[in-house]
Structure formats: C-alpha cells, structure tokens
Amino acid sequence: MKKINLTRQEKAIEDSLLKGEYINVNKSNFAAIAESIAARKKTLF
C-alpha cells in the first residue's frame, strides 16, 4: 500500500479523529452550525 504524506493540518485533523474529539451530528444540526459559521464570517469581513 502506498504511503500518503499528510500536511500538518491534515495530520492534526487525523489525530483529533483518532482521539474522538469530533462527534456525529444530524443534518439539521449540521445545517444550523454551517449557517452560524457563514453568518459569523460575513460579520468579520
């Protein structure tokens, strides 16, 4: 199997996934989170 080199950011995400730092959310919660992030980005710029 070919080894894939990850960037520092990708490696940090992988490590967080392995530690269980992320949780599953349903579609409606995901949509609400995405909207909140988009709204915050609009107010910052």
Residue frames as a rotation matrix with the C-alpha (Angstrom) as fourth column:
MET 1
0.580 0.815 0.000 0.00
0.815 -0.580 0.000 0.00
0.000 0.000 -1.000 0.00
LYS 2
-0.153 -0.626 0.764 1.28
0.594 -0.677 -0.435 3.45
0.790 0.387 0.476 -0.92
LYS 3
-0.229 -0.008 -0.973 2.03
0.916 -0.340 -0.213 5.77
-0.329 -0.940 0.086 1.99
ILE 4
0.391 0.445 0.805 0.29
0.646 -0.757 0.105 9.14
0.656 0.479 -0.584 1.78
ASN 5
-0.713 -0.635 -0.296 2.06
0.680 -0.524 -0.513 12.21
0.171 -0.567 0.805 3.14
LEU 6
0.431 0.898 -0.085 -0.29
0.872 -0.391 0.294 14.48
0.231 -0.201 -0.952 5.06
THR 7
-0.089 -0.371 0.924 0.10
0.045 -0.929 -0.368 18.19
0.995 0.009 0.100 5.61
ARG 8
-0.955 -0.291 -0.058 0.44
0.087 -0.087 -0.992 19.43
0.284 -0.953 0.108 9.18
GLN 9
-0.504 0.841 0.197 -3.21
-0.859 -0.466 -0.213 20.50
-0.087 -0.277 0.957 9.17
GLU 10
0.244 0.580 -0.777 -4.39
-0.634 0.702 0.324 17.14
0.734 0.414 0.539 7.80
LYS 11
-0.451 -0.507 -0.735 -2.31
0.243 0.722 -0.648 15.32
0.859 -0.471 -0.203 10.42
ALA 12
-0.949 0.147 0.279 -3.88
-0.316 -0.443 -0.839 17.44
0.000 -0.885 0.466 13.18
ILE 13
-0.031 0.990 -0.136 -7.36
-0.987 -0.008 0.161 16.53
0.159 0.139 0.978 11.91
GLU 14
0.128 0.016 -0.992 -6.43
-0.232 0.973 -0.014 12.86
0.964 0.232 0.128 11.73
ASP 15
-0.816 -0.501 -0.288 -5.06
0.177 0.259 -0.950 12.93
0.550 -0.826 -0.122 15.29
SER 16
-0.703 0.624 0.341 -8.24
-0.698 -0.513 -0.500 14.62
-0.137 -0.589 0.796 16.55
LEU 17
0.211 0.788 -0.578 -10.40
-0.824 0.462 0.329 11.99
0.527 0.407 0.746 14.83
LEU 18
-0.145 -0.360 -0.922 -8.40
0.092 0.923 -0.375 9.19
0.985 -0.139 -0.101 16.41
LYS 19
-0.973 -0.232 -0.010 -8.75
0.050 -0.166 -0.985 10.82
0.226 -0.959 0.173 19.86
GLY 20
-0.311 0.936 -0.162 -12.53
0.925 0.338 0.173 11.03
0.216 -0.096 -0.972 19.44
GLU 21
-0.756 -0.056 -0.653 -12.66
0.342 -0.884 -0.320 14.82
-0.559 -0.465 0.687 19.59
TYR 22
-0.797 0.531 -0.289 -15.30
-0.564 -0.482 0.670 15.01
0.216 0.697 0.684 16.86
ILE 23
-0.571 0.691 0.443 -18.92
0.028 0.556 -0.831 13.97
-0.820 -0.462 -0.337 17.27
ASN 24
-0.772 0.414 0.483 -21.59
0.603 0.233 0.763 12.98
0.203 0.880 -0.429 14.75
VAL 25
-0.632 0.650 -0.422 -24.42
-0.226 -0.675 -0.702 15.45
-0.742 -0.348 0.573 14.20
ASN 26
-0.014 0.700 0.714 -27.63
0.757 0.473 -0.450 15.03
-0.653 0.534 -0.537 12.26
LYS 27
-0.347 -0.155 0.925 -28.34
0.893 -0.355 0.276 17.00
0.285 0.922 0.262 9.07
SER 28
0.636 0.656 0.406 -30.48
0.498 -0.751 0.434 19.67
0.589 -0.074 -0.804 10.73
ASN 29
0.774 -0.438 -0.458 -27.83
0.317 -0.358 0.878 20.40
-0.548 -0.825 -0.138 13.39
PHE 30
-0.225 -0.894 0.387 -25.13
0.833 0.030 0.553 20.45
-0.506 0.447 0.738 10.71
ALA 31
0.009 0.319 0.948 -27.13
0.812 -0.555 0.179 22.97
0.583 0.768 -0.264 8.66
ALA 32
0.929 0.368 -0.029 -27.59
0.301 -0.710 0.636 25.20
0.213 -0.600 -0.771 11.70
ILE 33
0.411 -0.864 -0.291 -23.88
0.463 -0.077 0.883 25.07
-0.785 -0.497 0.369 12.50
ALA 34
-0.344 -0.541 0.767 -22.95
0.929 -0.078 0.362 25.84
-0.136 0.837 0.529 8.89
GLU 35
0.405 0.577 0.709 -25.33
0.632 -0.737 0.240 28.82
0.661 0.351 -0.663 8.81
SER 36
0.930 -0.084 -0.358 -23.89
0.266 -0.517 0.813 30.17
-0.254 -0.852 -0.458 12.07
ILE 37
-0.003 -0.999 0.033 -20.36
0.648 0.023 0.761 29.94
-0.762 0.024 0.648 10.73
ALA 38
-0.256 -0.037 0.966 -21.34
0.922 -0.309 0.233 31.61
0.290 0.950 0.113 7.45
ALA 39
0.755 0.588 0.291 -23.07
0.451 -0.788 0.420 34.45
0.476 -0.186 -0.860 9.32
ARG 40
0.709 -0.547 -0.446 -20.06
0.323 -0.312 0.894 34.98
-0.628 -0.777 -0.045 11.54
LYS 41
-0.270 -0.831 0.487 -17.72
0.857 0.022 0.514 35.11
-0.438 0.557 0.706 8.54
LYS 42
0.135 0.415 0.900 -19.92
0.795 -0.587 0.151 37.80
0.591 0.695 -0.409 6.97
THR 43
0.956 0.291 -0.032 -19.74
0.245 -0.735 0.632 39.97
0.160 -0.612 -0.774 10.10
LEU 44
0.419 -0.876 -0.241 -15.96
0.502 0.002 0.865 39.67
-0.757 -0.483 0.440 10.35
PHE 45
-0.569 -0.704 0.426 -15.24
0.713 -0.165 0.681 40.93
-0.409 0.691 0.596 6.85
